[in-house]
Amino acid sequence: MAIYAIGDVQGCFDELTALVAKIEFNPKHDELWFVGDLVNRGPKSLETLRWIKSLGESATTVLGNHDLHLLAAHANVKPATEYSSLAETLRASDVDELIDWLRHRPLMHFDDALNIAMVHAGIIPQWSVKNAAAYANEVEEVLRSGNYIDFLRNMYGDTPRQWDETLTGWERLRVITNSFTRLRYCDHEGVMSMTEKGPPGMQGPDMQPWYEISSRKSQDTAIVFGHWSTLGYRDSNNIIATDTGCLWGGALTAVRISKPKYKKFQIACEAKRAIPAI
């Protein structure tokens, strides 16, 4: 049995197909972990969703910000244009089934035997893995409830930028969601930068990559994440960064995480695509 973590697919289904062939994935005894952002901007979001859903228990997926955006588009909270890369998915005959499956995906996955957690973007330094799992569950419960459209209406926004246990309501759920799906940089107090997207070294003076904060409470667990294409592949600080910018003409990456020494596999992607309107 092998377990592979795969970076942001974002509708690059042809590259995904080539990658799973390269690693000789067999759903009868192997597992694929997807770091989120299955959809949007790439050419084949619908095919990507259908195929990963069809894998059943052989695939584990956490939600990314683009996956949440699809949920919001389907709920007409953030309507997609007819030119959007999500338009085909939203018109599909099985869209309701796909959306129901997607909103039942977690924000965080933890494997106790491997001592590896997977999130889309990051975990703020003030949270242990146990804390993070509990906070993720708060959002997951709302997303899986009949109240999920109200959550989507209140999900967008950059504030609060810092976690506080006394937060309640939509502000509490928003900061939890932003940590798991949008985090790149923060300071030692956990104040998040919601605008900086460049590689380390380009950020403001008080900001550091979230995984480099020395007081980070999750550092004893390996964290697999994506979201940060300008960071690229990285295996250090007990983290595995997997977003290598397939959508932007980079590569789609899989990392075998089921053995003591991680092994990387990649498929080169097309030159940068013309990105349609969201």
C-alpha positions, 0 to 999 in steps of 0.5 A: 500500500502507498499513500500519495499527497497531490498538490493543487489540481485546479481542473488540470485533469489531463496532468492528473491522469498522467501523474497517477499513471506515472505513480502506478496508482491502484485504487484497490490498495493505494490512497491519494490525498488531495490538498484541495483546490480541485477546481477552477481556472483549469480546463477540466474541473468537472472531469476532475471532480467526477473522477476523484469522487468516483475513487470513494475511500481511496481518495481523501480530499480537504477543501481549498479556497477555490472549492469553497468558491465553487460552493458559493457559485452554486448557491448563487452567493458569488455567481459565476459568469458564462465564461468562468471555468466553473460554468461547465460544472455548474451546468452539469446534470450531476452538479447537485450530487457533486456539490453535496459530495464536496461540501462534505469534505473536511478542512483538515485530515489527520493520520495518527499512524503517520503523524501527518496532517493535511490542510489546504493552506496552513495552520496558524502557530497558536493551534496544536494539531488537536486544536486545529482538528476541533476548529476545523470541525466547527466549520465542517458541521455548518457546511454539512448542515442546512445552514451552509448557504448562510455560512457561504454568504458570510465566509468572504472577507479578510477580518478578523486577521487573528485568532481569539478563542472568544470570537463567536458567530461568523467572525469565528468561522471566517478566521478558522476558514481563512487559516485553513484555506488562505494562510501563507504569512503571519507574525508571531502573534498569529496575525495573518497577512491576507494579501501577500502571495509571493515567495519567502523574502518578498513579504513585509518585515513582520511577517514570516511563512506560517511554518517558520514561526518558532513557537508553532504548536503543530511543529511535531506533526508533519503538515502537508499543504498546497495553495502557495504556487510561488513557494513551490515544492518544499520538504523542510520544517516538518512540512511538505509543500505540494503546490508547484503551479501546474495551472501556471505552467509549472508541474503537478506534484505527488509525494509518496508519504507512506514511507519514512523518506518522502519521494516526489513525482511530477508531471510537467504542465502546459505553458501558462494558460489564459485564465478565464473570469471566475 
